[in-house]
């Protein structure tokens, strides 16, 4: 999944605004806007912090997380259905 889509999903799930991220990571709101709009990608420490803050590990690394012992196959399938639904909503809102 593209990082900006994962960021948007994570922000939506955690009810976190761009301003909240900017404050937490000590970056400008403009930088966060560029990340979530896909104009730029976070790197290094900012990327790691974003993944943790928004809890989007499974979105960005699905192969690693789909077989974890704590998640059943049905839980993973339900998560992917939710993700696909959100992606479609995001795609429709961008078009």
N, C-alpha and C positions, 0 to 999 in steps of 0.2 A: 504494500500500500504506500502511496506517496505520503511523504512526511506531513505536508500541509493538510491533507485530509485527516490523517491521524490526529493532528493537533486540534482540528475543529471538532472531531468526535470526542476527544478527551476533554476539551473545554466544555462542550455541551454536557457530557456525562458528569463532570465535576462542578458544573455551574461556575466556571472561572472565566473572568473577562480578560481581554488583552491587557488592560491596565494592571490587573492583578499579577499577570505573568511578568510584565515589565518591571514592576516593583520587586517581585521575588528574585528575578535574575539580575536586577540592577542594569537593565538595558532600556533603551527608549521605546515608547509605544510604537513609534514608526518602524523600528526593527521588528517588533512582534507582528505588526501588521504585514510586513513583507514576508515573514515566515508563514503566517496563516493564509496568505493570499497566493503563496507559491512563487513569489518573485525572488525569494532568497531561501536558503536552507540553514537552519541552525547547525553549528558544528561544535566539536570538542565538548568542553564542560557545559556549555549552554544546552547542547543536545541531550546530554546525560541528565541534566537537571530537569529538562522539559519532560523527558520520558518518565522520570520518577514522579514529578509533580502531577502530571496528568494521568499517570498509571496506564500508559499506552504500550507497554512492553509487548503484549500479545498481538496488538495491531501491527506492529513493525516487525516482529519476529514470530510469525505464526507457526512455523515449523518447529521451533523450540518449545513453544507453549502448548501446542495442541495435544501433546502426549504426556503432559505432566500427570502424576499420579492423583493429584487432588482434583482434577477435572475429569468428569466422565465424558464419554463420547457425546451423549445427548446435551450436556452443558456446553460443550464446544460448538456443536451444531446450532444450538439456540443463540450463542454469542455471534456466530458467523451470520445467521439470519438477521440479527439485529444490526450488525455492521453493514451488511448489504443494503438493508432498508435505509439506514442513515446515509450511506454513500449515494444511493439513488436520490434521496431528498437533497443532498448537497449538490449533486450533478444537475438536478432540475432547477435549483435556485441559482446556480451559476449561469445556466443557459438563458 
